């Protein structure tokens, strides 16, 4: 790949990432609008002709590894494993 081709590809990637950010912002705005309507109607479900929207509270239990590491450092070290990955960065 030539330097020119690399520059073109990176610019294309930057443009697509910018479009992605704009689309994500639009998605969030539409979701927020629907959620505001649900709050106004004091409901957790809306029914359309071709869709059903639910917005409910979900309780999740997660393991607090930071607290476990503080209180049981030896066990944390015993059951921890290192992983290797590669990071792709454009500057």
C-alpha positions in Angstrom: 0.0 0.0 0.0 1.5 3.3 -1.0 1.6 6.4 1.3 -1.1 8.0 -0.8 -3.4 4.9 -0.6 -2.8 4.8 3.2 -3.8 8.5 3.5 -6.9 7.9 1.4 -7.9 4.8 3.5 -7.3 6.6 6.8 -9.4 9.6 5.6 -12.2 7.3 4.5 -12.0 5.5 7.9 -12.2 8.9 9.7 -15.2 10.0 7.7 -17.0 6.7 8.4 -16.2 7.0 12.1 -17.6 10.6 12.1 -20.8 9.3 10.3 -21.0 6.6 12.9 -20.9 9.1 15.7 -23.6 11.2 14.1 -25.8 8.2 13.6 -25.3 7.1 17.2 -26.3 10.6 18.3 -29.5 10.4 16.2 -30.3 7.0 17.6 -29.9 8.2 21.2 -32.1 11.3 20.5 -34.9 9.1 19.1 -34.6 6.7 22.0 -34.7 9.6 24.5 -37.8 11.0 22.8 -39.6 7.6 23.1 -38.5 7.3 26.8 -39.8 10.8 27.5 -43.2 9.8 26.1 -43.2 6.7 28.2 -42.4 8.8 31.3 -45.2 11.2 30.4 -47.6 8.4 30.0 -46.2 6.7 33.2 -45.9 3.3 31.3 -43.1 0.9 30.7 -44.7 -0.4 27.4 -45.8 1.2 24.2 -47.6 -0.7 21.5 -47.5 0.3 17.8 -49.0 -1.4 14.8 -45.7 -3.1 13.9 -43.7 -2.8 17.1 -43.7 -3.0 20.9 -41.4 -0.9 23.0 -40.6 -1.8 26.6 -38.4 0.2 29.0 -38.2 -1.6 32.3 -35.9 -1.6 35.3 -33.5 -4.6 35.3 -31.6 -5.6 38.4 -28.2 -7.2 37.7 -25.7 -8.7 40.1 -22.1 -8.4 39.1 -18.9 -9.6 40.7 -16.9 -6.7 42.3 -13.4 -7.8 41.4 -11.8 -4.6 42.8 -13.2 -5.2 46.2 -12.3 -8.9 46.0 -8.8 -8.0 45.1 -8.5 -5.8 48.1 -9.8 -8.3 50.6 -8.4 -11.5 49.0 -5.3 -10.5 47.1 -3.8 -14.0 47.2 -6.9 -15.6 45.7 -7.2 -12.8 43.1 -3.7 -13.4 42.0 -4.1 -17.2 41.9 -7.1 -17.0 39.6 -6.1 -14.0 37.5 -4.6 -14.5 34.0 -2.9 -12.1 31.7 -4.2 -11.7 28.2 -2.5 -10.2 25.1 -4.2 -8.0 22.6 -3.3 -5.6 19.9 -4.5 -2.0 19.8 -5.3 -0.3 16.5 -4.7 3.5 16.8 -4.8 6.2 14.1 -3.2 9.6 15.1 
